[in-house]
Amino acid sequence: MADTIEFFFDVISPYVYLADAMLPGLRARHPDVVIVHRPVLFAGLLKHWGQLGPAEIPSKRVFMFKDILRRAAEQGVPLRGPASHPFNPLTAQRAILAAAPEQRAAATTAIARAGWGEGAELGDPAVLVAALGRAGLPGAALVARAGDPDIKAGLVAATEQAIALGVFGVPSFLVRGELVWGQDRLRDVEAVLAGRDPATPEAAAQLLTRPASANRR
């Protein structure tokens, strides 16, 4: 049976754009692996785990934008950044969820590239329609469906399911029961696939079962 990688993402994150740009290479190296796109709400993850987003911490926001410029240069992908950030990603995420499962990869790439690669305003439904259309997808229909109650509820449910699996940030990948966070950790995904992950249950347990001797107040 082919391995499956579940890709949890929200296009509000520049690291999702960078991860998405790396997936074709992963597919080429592992042609039998199935990648399942799981749109979620990053804001929902942050709220559940009691975290602030990178853009909500001034010094971290500065670092993040410098970091993604460096990482994009390493990967050789364009990076302009969306016209506004943070923006409201609800319509984008719902439109991706509205796509047929086999179309979600193309929809994700189209939207992420339009914003992070080309500088479009990803909170604008018209921009989403155009980006999806350029990818050969029914943009107007998908953006219209983003307003359907079942799609809205579906995105909330998908976020709750991700939280139940322990997802706390995006991009995250679930492979063989292992949760890997960050586009710069795709090599760890491949290590799990190859059966050479050094984070064995035994090794992890040795660290995780140690008692705390101090607590932050």
C-alpha angles and dihedrals in degrees: 000000000000119000117248127215115199110209114204113195150154118198090222086082119080088208089064088058090050092046092048090053089055097051097082089060091049090050091051092052093044107031093168095056118102116217114204117198114222113186112203138166112261089198089058091053092049092049093050095049095039096243137140120231119246091251090056093062108069099212092041090051090055091049093046095055092047090047095052090050088055094045093046090051090051091051094042094235126135118253124187100143126229120292090256133019131223092031130169106270097183098104093044094050093044092049090053090049089049091059120093111267092252090053098049095087091054092044092051093049093046094052098039092048093048092055108031098028101036106025101246125155104255093192090066114092091207090058090051092050091052095046093049091046092054087056091055094255128129094258099174093049094047094048090047090052089052086078095055115113092231092055092047091050091044093058091049090049092048090053092049091049090051091051090051088056090052098257108159103163145017138287095034130161129203115202127164089344093306119121115215122185127203138030088253089062098061086108087065090053088055091047089055090049090051093048094242102109107142091203093086119172089253095051092046093048091055089062101033096052095055113113123244117248096188137026130203113241 
